[in-house]
Amino acid sequence: MLLKYLFIITLIILFVPPVRRFVFYLLVGRKLVKQQEEQGNKRNKTREGEIRVDKRPENMGNSSHKGGEYVDYEEVK
C-alpha cells in the first residue's frame, strides 16, 4: 500500500512541471533566492552610470621600475 502511494507521488513529481518547480523551490530555491538578493544588494551600492575611480597608492610613485623591455617586432604582410 505504501509503495503504491510512493509510486504515485513519484509519477506526479516527474511528469507535472508545476509540482516539480514547487518541490525544487522547497529544496533548493530559498537558498538561491537569498543568495541572489545578497548579490543584488552588493551590486546596487553604486548607481547606474556612476563612475568610480580608485586612487593609486602613494608608494607606487616611488617605485624604481621605469618600464618594461623593448621587444622588436616584424611587420607581417
TIVO-2410 file (N, C-alpha, C; in nm, 3 decimals):
# residues 77
REC num residu      c1      c2      c3 atome chaine
REC   1      M   0.082  -0.119   0.000     N      A
REC   1      M   0.000   0.000   0.000    CA      A
REC   1      M   0.087   0.126   0.000     C      A
REC   2      L   0.186   0.129   0.087     N      A
REC   2      L   0.276   0.244   0.095    CA      A
REC   2      L   0.355   0.261  -0.035     C      A
REC   3      L   0.395   0.149  -0.091     N      A
REC   3      L   0.470   0.152  -0.217    CA      A
REC   3      L   0.385   0.212  -0.329     C      A
REC   4      K   0.258   0.184  -0.328     N      A
REC   4      K   0.167   0.238  -0.429    CA      A
REC   4      K   0.161   0.391  -0.420     C      A
REC   5      Y   0.150   0.445  -0.298     N      A
REC   5      Y   0.147   0.591  -0.279    CA      A
REC   5      Y   0.279   0.657  -0.318     C      A
REC   6      L   0.389   0.592  -0.282     N      A
REC   6      L   0.520   0.646  -0.321    CA      A
REC   6      L   0.535   0.649  -0.473     C      A
REC   7      F   0.487   0.546  -0.540     N      A
REC   7      F   0.494   0.540  -0.685    CA      A
REC   7      F   0.410   0.651  -0.748     C      A
REC   8      I   0.290   0.674  -0.696     N      A
REC   8      I   0.203   0.780  -0.749    CA      A
REC   8      I   0.265   0.917  -0.726     C      A
REC   9      I   0.320   0.941  -0.609     N      A
REC   9      I   0.385   1.070  -0.579    CA      A
REC   9      I   0.505   1.090  -0.671     C      A
REC  10      T   0.582   0.986  -0.694     N      A
REC  10      T   0.697   0.995  -0.784    CA      A
REC  10      T   0.653   1.029  -0.926     C      A
REC  11      L   0.548   0.968  -0.974     N      A
REC  11      L   0.497   0.998  -1.108    CA      A
REC  11      L   0.450   1.143  -1.117     C      A
REC  12      I   0.383   1.191  -1.014     N      A
REC  12      I   0.335   1.330  -1.015    CA      A
REC  12      I   0.452   1.426  -1.019     C      A
REC  13      I   0.554   1.399  -0.939     N      A
REC  13      I   0.671   1.488  -0.936    CA      A
REC  13      I   0.744   1.487  -1.069     C      A
REC  14      L   0.757   1.370  -1.131     N      A
REC  14      L   0.832   1.360  -1.255    CA      A
REC  14      L   0.760   1.422  -1.375     C      A
REC  15      F   0.629   1.411  -1.380     N      A
REC  15      F   0.559   1.447  -1.502    CA      A
REC  15      F   0.474   1.573  -1.494     C      A
REC  16      V   0.466   1.636  -1.379     N      A
REC  16      V   0.387   1.758  -1.368    CA      A
REC  16      V   0.483   1.873  -1.335     C      A
REC  17      P   0.515   1.958  -1.433     N      A
REC  17      P   0.613   2.064  -1.414    CA      A
REC  17      P   0.584   2.161  -1.299     C      A
REC  18      P   0.463   2.207  -1.277     N      A
REC  18      P   0.441   2.298  -1.164    CA      A
REC  18      P   0.474   2.233  -1.029     C      A
REC  19      V   0.441   2.105  -1.015     N      A
REC  19      V   0.474   2.036  -0.890    CA      A
REC  19      V   0.625   2.023  -0.877     C      A
REC  20      R   0.689   1.993  -0.989     N      A
REC  20      R   0.835   1.980  -0.987    CA      A
REC  20      R   0.901   2.112  -0.948     C      A
REC  21      R   0.853   2.225  -1.003     N      A
REC  21      R   0.909   2.356  -0.967    CA      A
REC  21      R   0.888   2.385  -0.819     C      A
REC  22      F   0.772   2.351  -0.766     N      A
REC  22      F   0.742   2.376  -0.626    CA      A
REC  22      F   0.834   2.293  -0.536     C      A
REC  23      V   0.853   2.167  -0.569     N      A
REC  23      V   0.941   2.081  -0.488    CA      A
REC  23      V   1.084   2.133  -0.496     C      A
REC  24      F   1.128   2.173  -0.614     N      A
REC  24      F   1.263   2.229  -0.629    CA      A
REC  24      F   1.278   2.355  -0.546     C      A
REC  25      Y   1.175   2.440  -0.546     N      A
REC  25      Y   1.181   2.562  -0.466    CA      A
REC  25      Y   1.191   2.529  -0.318     C      A
REC  26      L   1.116   2.430  -0.273     N      A
REC  26      L   1.122   2.391  -0.133    CA      A
REC  26      L   1.260   2.340  -0.094     C      A
REC  27      L   1.322   2.263  -0.182     N      A
REC  27      L   1.450   2.202  -0.150    CA      A
REC  27      L   1.568   2.298  -0.168     C      A
REC  28      V   1.571   2.371  -0.279     N      A
REC  28      V   1.689   2.449  -0.314    CA      A
REC  28      V   1.659   2.598  -0.332     C      A
REC  29      G   1.539   2.629  -0.373     N      A
REC  29      G   1.507   2.763  -0.418    CA      A
REC  29      G   1.525   2.872  -0.315     C      A
REC  30      R   1.493   2.846  -0.191     N      A
REC  30      R   1.505   2.951  -0.090    CA      A
REC  30      R   1.647   3.000  -0.076     C      A
REC  31      K   1.741   2.908  -0.074     N      A
REC  31      K   1.882   2.947  -0.062    CA      A
REC  31      K   1.926   3.027  -0.185     C      A
REC  32      L   1.884   2.982  -0.303     N      A
REC  32      L   1.922   3.053  -0.425    CA      A
REC  32      L   1.865   3.194  -0.426     C      A
REC  33      V   1.741   3.209  -0.384     N      A
REC  33      V   1.678   3.341  -0.382    CA      A
REC  33      V   1.751   3.433  -0.285     C      A
REC  34      K   1.786   3.382  -0.168     N      A
REC  34      K   1.859   3.464  -0.070    CA      A
REC  34      K   1.995   3.505  -0.124     C      A
REC  35      Q   2.067   3.413  -0.188     N      A
REC  35      Q   2.198   3.446  -0.243    CA      A
REC  35      Q   2.186   3.549  -0.355     C      A
REC  36      Q   2.085   3.536  -0.439     N      A
REC  36      Q   2.067   3.633  -0.547    CA      A
REC  36      Q   2.034   3.770  -0.491     C      A
REC  37      E   1.954   3.777  -0.386     N      A
REC  37      E   1.922   3.905  -0.325    CA      A
REC  37      E   2.046   3.970  -0.265     C      A
REC  38      E   2.131   3.889  -0.200     N      A
REC  38      E   2.254   3.941  -0.143    CA      A
REC  38      E   2.346   3.996  -0.252     C      A
REC  39      Q   2.358   3.922  -0.362     N      A
REC  39      Q   2.441   3.968  -0.473    CA      A
REC  39      Q   2.385   4.097  -0.533     C      A
REC  40      G   2.255   4.104  -0.546     N      A
REC  40      G   2.192   4.225  -0.599    CA      A
REC  40      G   2.215   4.344  -0.509     C      A
REC  41      N   2.210   4.323  -0.377     N      A
REC  41      N   2.234   4.433  -0.284    CA      A
REC  41      N   2.378   4.482  -0.293     C      A
REC  42      K   2.472   4.393  -0.314     N      A
REC  42      K   2.613   4.433  -0.326    CA      A
REC  42      K   2.635   4.515  -0.453     C      A
REC  43      R   2.570   4.474  -0.561     N      A
REC  43      R   2.588   4.544  -0.688    CA      A
REC  43      R   2.518   4.679  -0.690     C      A
REC  44      N   2.410   4.692  -0.618     N      A
REC  44      N   2.330   4.814  -0.624    CA      A
REC  44      N   2.382   4.925  -0.534     C      A
REC  45      K   2.498   4.908  -0.474     N      A
REC  45      K   2.554   5.014  -0.390    CA      A
REC  45      K   2.591   5.136  -0.473     C      A
REC  46      T   2.632   5.115  -0.597     N      A
REC  46      T   2.662   5.228  -0.685    CA      A
REC  46      T   2.546   5.243  -0.782     C      A
REC  47      R   2.513   5.367  -0.810     N      A
REC  47      R   2.402   5.393  -0.902    CA      A
REC  47      R   2.445   5.366  -1.045     C      A
REC  48      E   2.349   5.342  -1.130     N      A
REC  48      E   2.378   5.317  -1.269    CA      A
REC  48      E   2.434   5.443  -1.333     C      A
REC  49      G   2.544   5.431  -1.406     N      A
REC  49      G   2.606   5.544  -1.472    CA      A
REC  49      G   2.708   5.616  -1.386     C      A
REC  50      E   2.717   5.579  -1.260     N      A
REC  50      E   2.813   5.644  -1.170    CA      A
REC  50      E   2.952   5.588  -1.199     C      A
REC  51      I   3.051   5.674  -1.197     N      A
REC  51      I   3.188   5.633  -1.225    CA      A
REC  51      I   3.264   5.630  -1.095     C      A
REC  52      R   3.338   5.520  -1.074     N      A
REC  52      R   3.417   5.505  -0.953    CA      A
REC  52      R   3.564   5.502  -0.992     C      A
REC  53      V   3.644   5.589  -0.932     N      A
REC  53      V   3.786   5.597  -0.963    CA      A
REC  53      V   3.864   5.558  -0.838     C      A
REC  54      D   3.946   5.455  -0.852     N      A
REC  54      D   4.031   5.414  -0.741    CA      A
REC  54      D   4.161   5.494  -0.747     C      A
REC  55      K   4.204   5.543  -0.634     N      A
REC  55      K   4.328   5.620  -0.630    CA      A
REC  55      K   4.447   5.526  -0.625     C      A
REC  56      R   4.557   5.571  -0.688     N      A
REC  56      R   4.680   5.493  -0.683    CA      A
REC  56      R   4.741   5.503  -0.545     C      A
REC  57      P   4.799   5.396  -0.497     N      A
REC  57      P   4.869   5.404  -0.368    CA      A
REC  57      P   4.988   5.499  -0.377     C      A
REC  58      E   5.020   5.562  -0.268     N      A
REC  58      E   5.129   5.660  -0.265    CA      A
REC  58      E   5.264   5.597  -0.298     C      A
REC  59      N   5.288   5.476  -0.254     N      A
REC  59      N   5.420   5.414  -0.274    CA      A
REC  59      N   5.444   5.370  -0.419     C      A
REC  60      M   5.343   5.372  -0.504     N      A
REC  60      M   5.362   5.334  -0.644    CA      A
REC  60      M   5.446   5.438  -0.718     C      A
REC  61      G   5.438   5.564  -0.681     N      A
REC  61      G   5.514   5.668  -0.748    CA      A
REC  61      G   5.662   5.661  -0.717     C      A
REC  62      N   5.701   5.604  -0.607     N      A
REC  62      N   5.841   5.595  -0.566    CA      A
REC  62      N   5.908   5.467  -0.613     C      A
REC  63      S   5.845   5.394  -0.699     N      A
REC  63      S   5.898   5.267  -0.745    CA      A
REC  63      S   6.020   5.288  -0.836     C      A
REC  64      S   6.115   5.195  -0.828     N      A
REC  64      S   6.234   5.204  -0.914    CA      A
REC  64      S   6.208   5.145  -1.051     C      A
REC  65      H   6.093   5.091  -1.072     N      A
REC  65      H   6.058   5.031  -1.201    CA      A
REC  65      H   6.030   5.142  -1.303     C      A
REC  66      K   6.108   5.146  -1.410     N      A
REC  66      K   6.096   5.253  -1.510    CA      A
REC  66      K   6.020   5.210  -1.634     C      A
REC  67      G   5.995   5.082  -1.651     N      A
REC  67      G   5.926   5.035  -1.770    CA      A
REC  67      G   5.967   4.894  -1.801     C      A
REC  68      G   5.916   4.840  -1.908     N      A
REC  68      G   5.947   4.702  -1.945    CA      A
REC  68      G   6.055   4.695  -2.050     C      A
REC  69      E   6.082   4.573  -2.094     N      A
REC  69      E   6.181   4.554  -2.201    CA      A
REC  69      E   6.120   4.596  -2.333     C      A
REC  70      Y   6.206   4.644  -2.421     N      A
REC  70      Y   6.161   4.674  -2.556    CA      A
REC  70      Y   6.172   4.547  -2.639     C      A
REC  71      V   6.069   4.519  -2.717     N      A
REC  71      V   6.066   4.399  -2.798    CA      A
REC  71      V   6.057   4.440  -2.943     C      A
REC  72      D   6.151   4.388  -3.023     N      A
REC  72      D   6.145   4.415  -3.167    CA      A
REC  72      D   6.027   4.341  -3.227     C      A
REC  73      Y   5.968   4.401  -3.327     N      A
REC  73      Y   5.858   4.333  -3.394    CA      A
REC  73      Y   5.884   4.336  -3.542     C      A
REC  74      E   5.828   4.240  -3.610     N      A
REC  74      E   5.839   4.234  -3.754    CA      A
REC  74      E   5.700   4.252  -3.812     C      A
REC  75      E   5.691   4.335  -3.913     N      A
REC  75      E   5.562   4.359  -3.976    CA      A
REC  75      E   5.528   4.240  -4.064     C      A
REC  76      V   5.408   4.187  -4.044     N      A
REC  76      V   5.363   4.072  -4.121    CA      A
REC  76      V   5.278   4.123  -4.237     C      A
REC  77      K   5.312   4.075  -4.358     N      A
REC  77      K   5.239   4.120  -4.477    CA      A
REC  77      K   5.151   4.010  -4.528     C      A
***
